Amino acid sequence: MSEQSYQFVGYINEEGSAIELSHWRPLAPLLHKYKDKRLIVQITEYKRHRSDEQNRYLHGPLVASVRSFYLEREGEHYETDEVKAILYQRVLGRKIVIKQVAGEEVLTYEGKRFSQMNTREFSNAVNKIFAYYDTLDWFIPPPPPRGLNTVTEIVAYEQGYSGDEHGEFEPEIKDE
């Protein structure tokens, strides 16, 4: 028999004696089977990271579409790193800076790279990219709609939130 494992976002209560789950109501039927059972609880601080879906989208349709734009309009084929450089500079307005690294001067960009962005920052950057290329009459296909595959998506659906126009779901996170 395989053991099932779940991850949830929650908070330790004021007394430190219990974990309060965010969006617990839709989870109640799932969790009821564990009532009065001894559980292993692992605590990890919640941090938003770019999702796997966003990563696949960046390195798939988004870069491919921008690459196609420059091939069609300028006759130039750019590699992935070159496409990202164009996006950082032209679209997102990042400046090139010179830094000292291990005694050498290196060129880098101010601000976060795509790999350092959380889900919200990445979604905002993608929206800027859409808007920029839209002004150039170039359509970049949005990410495909996501199915109800995660607890966050199920909770969002239960609360009547279907995500933004690009299929992204952002759970409500209590800032404390």
C-alpha positions in Angstrom: 0.0 0.0 0.0 1.5 3.3 -1.0 1.5 6.2 1.4 -0.2 9.4 0.3 1.5 12.8 1.0 0.0 16.2 0.8 1.4 19.8 1.0 -0.7 22.6 2.3 -0.1 26.3 3.1 -0.9 27.2 6.7 0.2 29.0 9.8 1.1 28.0 13.4 -1.5 29.3 15.8 -0.6 31.9 18.4 -0.2 29.3 21.1 2.1 27.2 18.9 -0.1 24.2 19.5 -1.8 23.8 16.1 -1.5 24.4 12.4 -4.2 26.5 10.8 -4.6 25.6 7.1 -5.3 28.3 4.6 -8.5 27.5 2.6 -9.3 24.5 4.8 -13.0 24.1 4.0 -12.7 22.4 0.6 -9.9 20.2 2.1 -12.1 18.9 5.0 -13.4 15.8 3.2 -9.9 14.9 2.2 -8.5 15.4 5.7 -11.4 13.8 7.5 -9.9 10.3 6.9 -6.9 11.3 9.0 -9.0 12.3 12.0 -7.6 10.9 15.3 -4.6 9.4 13.4 -1.0 10.1 14.3 0.7 12.1 11.5 4.1 13.2 10.6 4.2 17.0 10.1 7.1 18.7 8.2 7.4 22.5 8.5 8.9 24.5 5.7 8.6 28.3 5.3 6.4 29.1 2.3 8.2 30.9 -0.5 6.7 31.6 -3.9 8.9 30.2 -6.7 8.3 30.2 -10.4 6.2 27.2 -11.2 7.2 24.3 -13.4 4.4 25.4 -15.8 5.9 28.9 -16.0 9.4 27.5 -16.6 8.2 25.2 -19.4 6.3 28.1 -20.9 9.3 30.4 -20.8 11.7 27.9 -22.4 9.0 26.7 -24.9 6.4 28.9 -26.6 7.5 32.3 -25.3 11.2 32.1 -26.3 10.2 30.3 -29.6 7.7 33.0 -30.5 10.1 35.8 -29.8 12.8 34.0 -31.7 10.4 33.6 -34.7 9.6 37.3 -34.5 13.3 38.3 -35.0 13.8 35.6 -37.7 10.8 36.8 -39.7 11.3 40.6 -39.1 15.2 40.8 -39.1 16.3 37.6 -40.7 18.3 36.8 -37.6 18.2 33.6 -35.5 18.9 34.2 -31.8 19.8 31.6 -29.2 17.8 31.3 -26.0 20.3 33.5 -24.0 20.2 36.1 -26.7 16.4 36.1 -26.7 16.4 36.5 -22.9 18.9 39.4 -23.3 16.5 41.1 -25.7 13.6 40.6 -23.3 15.6 42.0 -20.3 16.8 45.1 -22.1 14.2 46.1 -24.7 11.0 44.8 -23.0 11.7 44.8 -19.2 14.0 47.8 -19.3 16.8 46.2 -17.4 20.1 48.0 -17.5 23.5 46.3 -18.0 25.8 46.8 -15.1 29.5 46.0 -14.6 30.3 44.1 -11.4 33.5 42.8 -9.9 33.2 39.0 -9.6 36.3 37.0 -8.4 38.5 39.9 -9.4 37.1 40.2 -12.9 34.8 42.7 -14.4 31.6 41.0 -15.6 28.5 42.2 -17.4 25.2 41.4 -15.8 21.7 42.9 -15.6 20.2 44.9 -12.7 17.2 43.2 -11.1 16.1 39.6 -11.1 16.7 37.1 -13.8 13.7 35.0 -14.8 15.0 32.1 -12.7 15.0 34.3 -9.6 11.4 35.6 -10.1 8.6 34.2 -8.0 5.3 33.3 -9.7 3.8 36.8 -9.4 6.9 38.6 -10.7 7.2 36.1 -13.6 3.5 36.6 -14.5 4.0 40.4 -14.5 7.1 40.1 -16.7 5.2 37.9 -19.2 2.3 40.4 -19.3 4.9 43.2 -20.2 6.3 40.9 -22.9 2.8 40.3 -24.3 2.1 44.0 -24.3 5.4 44.9 -26.0 5.1 42.4 -28.8 1.4 43.3 -29.3 2.4 46.8 -30.2 4.6 45.3 -32.9 1.7 43.2 -34.2 3.2 40.0 -33.0 1.1 37.4 -31.1 2.7 35.4 -28.4 0.5 32.4 -27.5 -0.5 32.5 -23.8 0.2 29.5 -21.6 -2.4 26.7 -21.9 -5.2 26.7 -19.4 -4.3 24.5 -16.4 -6.6 21.8 -15.2 -7.7 21.4 -11.6 -4.6 19.4 -10.6 -3.4 21.0 -7.4 -5.1 21.7 -4.1 -4.6 25.5 -4.8 -6.4 25.2 -8.1 -9.3 23.2 -6.5 -9.6 25.8 -3.7 -9.5 28.6 -6.2 -12.2 26.9 -8.2 -14.3 26.3 -5.1 -14.0 30.0 -4.2 -15.1 31.0 -7.7 -11.7 32.2 -8.9 -10.7 30.8 -12.2 -7.3 32.5 -12.6 -6.2 35.4 -14.8 -6.4 35.5 -18.6 -3.1 33.6 -18.8 -4.2 30.7 -16.6 -2.2 31.6 -13.6 -3.6 31.0 -10.1 -2.3 33.0 -7.2 -3.4 31.7 -3.8 -4.2 34.3 -1.2 -1.3 34.4 1.2 -1.7 36.1 4.6 1.2 38.5 5.2 2.4 38.5 8.8 
